[in-house]
Amino acid sequence: MKAWFLFFIGTIAFFLYKYIKRGKKAEAFNMTFWFKDNWQELLLTFLFDFAAMLIVMDSGTSIDLTEVISFLPAGIVLSATLVVAFFVGFGGGAAVYSMLKRKVKSNG
C-alpha cells in the first residue's frame, strides 16, 4: 500500500513541478483549464506509470539498490520497492512528458 501511495505522490509531484515551471506565471491557477490543457499527458503518464508499477509490485520482481545508493551509511537500509515506486511516479512522468514534447515538436 505504501508503494502505491508513493507512486501517486511522485506523479502529483511531477505535475506540480511542471506547473511551477510554467511560462505564464502571472495567471492564477485554474484547475478546469489545466485539466483541459493537460489531460492527454496526464492520462498517458498515468497509464505508463501504472504499468511500470504493476511490474515493480509483482512478487517476481527483485530490486537491489545497494550499489546504486552506496553513499548511505552502512546501518541504513531502504526499501527498494518504495524508492522505485516514487521514482516511477515522478521519473516516469518526466520521461513520458519529454517523449510527448519531442513527438509534438517533430510533427508540428
C-alpha positions as CSV (number, residue, x, y, z in Angstrom):
1,M,0.0,0.0,0.0
2,K,2.8,2.4,0.8
3,A,4.4,1.8,-2.6
4,W,1.1,2.8,-4.4
5,F,0.8,5.9,-2.2
6,L,4.4,6.9,-3.0
7,F,3.7,6.3,-6.7
8,F,0.7,8.7,-6.6
9,I,2.8,11.3,-4.6
10,G,5.5,11.0,-7.3
11,T,3.0,11.5,-10.1
12,I,1.5,14.5,-8.4
13,A,4.9,15.9,-7.6
14,F,5.9,15.7,-11.3
15,F,2.9,17.6,-12.4
16,L,3.3,20.2,-9.6
17,Y,6.9,20.6,-10.8
18,K,5.7,21.2,-14.4
19,Y,3.1,23.7,-13.1
20,I,5.8,25.6,-11.1
21,K,8.0,25.8,-14.2
22,R,5.1,27.0,-16.4
23,G,5.7,30.0,-18.7
24,K,2.7,32.2,-17.8
25,K,3.2,32.6,-14.0
26,A,1.1,35.7,-13.8
27,E,-2.1,33.8,-14.4
28,A,-4.0,32.3,-11.4
29,F,-4.3,28.6,-11.2
30,N,-7.4,27.2,-12.9
31,M,-8.0,23.5,-12.4
32,T,-10.5,23.3,-15.2
33,F,-8.2,25.0,-17.7
34,W,-5.2,22.9,-16.5
35,F,-7.1,19.7,-16.9
36,K,-8.4,20.6,-20.4
37,D,-4.8,21.6,-21.4
38,N,-3.0,18.6,-19.9
39,W,-5.5,15.7,-19.8
40,Q,-3.7,13.7,-22.6
41,E,-0.3,14.0,-20.9
42,L,-1.8,13.2,-17.5
43,L,-3.6,10.1,-18.8
44,L,-0.7,8.7,-20.8
45,T,1.7,9.4,-18.0
46,F,-0.6,7.7,-15.5
47,L,-1.1,4.6,-17.8
48,F,2.7,4.3,-18.4
49,D,3.5,4.7,-14.7
50,F,0.7,2.3,-13.7
51,A,2.0,-0.4,-16.0
52,A,5.5,0.1,-14.6
53,M,4.2,-0.1,-11.0
54,L,2.4,-3.4,-11.8
55,I,5.8,-4.7,-12.9
56,V,7.6,-3.3,-9.9
57,M,5.0,-4.7,-7.4
58,D,5.0,-8.2,-8.9
59,S,6.2,-10.8,-6.5
60,G,8.7,-12.0,-9.1
61,T,10.4,-8.6,-9.3
62,S,13.6,-8.2,-7.3
63,I,15.3,-4.8,-6.9
64,D,18.6,-4.3,-5.2
65,L,19.7,-0.6,-4.8
66,T,22.7,-1.3,-2.6
67,E,25.2,-0.5,-5.4
68,V,23.2,2.5,-6.7
69,I,22.8,4.1,-3.3
70,S,26.3,3.4,-2.0
71,F,26.6,6.8,-0.3
72,L,24.3,5.8,2.5
73,P,25.8,4.8,5.9
74,A,26.0,1.0,6.4
75,G,23.3,1.0,9.0
76,I,20.6,2.4,6.7
77,V,18.6,0.0,4.6
78,L,16.0,1.4,2.2
79,S,13.0,-0.4,0.8
80,A,13.9,-0.6,-2.9
81,T,10.2,-1.1,-3.8
82,L,9.2,2.2,-2.1
83,V,12.1,4.1,-3.6
84,V,11.3,2.8,-7.1
85,A,7.6,3.4,-6.6
86,F,8.2,7.1,-6.0
87,F,10.6,7.5,-8.9
88,V,8.3,5.6,-11.2
89,G,5.6,8.2,-10.5
90,F,8.0,11.2,-10.8
91,G,10.5,9.9,-13.3
92,G,8.0,8.0,-15.4
93,G,6.0,11.2,-15.8
94,A,9.1,13.1,-16.8
95,A,10.0,10.5,-19.4
96,V,6.6,10.3,-21.0
97,Y,6.2,14.1,-20.9
98,S,9.6,14.6,-22.6
99,M,8.8,12.0,-25.2
100,L,5.4,13.6,-26.0
101,K,7.0,17.1,-26.2
102,R,9.6,15.8,-28.7
103,K,6.9,14.0,-30.8
104,V,4.7,17.1,-30.9
105,K,7.7,19.3,-32.0
106,S,8.7,16.8,-34.7
107,N,5.2,16.6,-36.1
108,G,4.4,20.3,-35.6
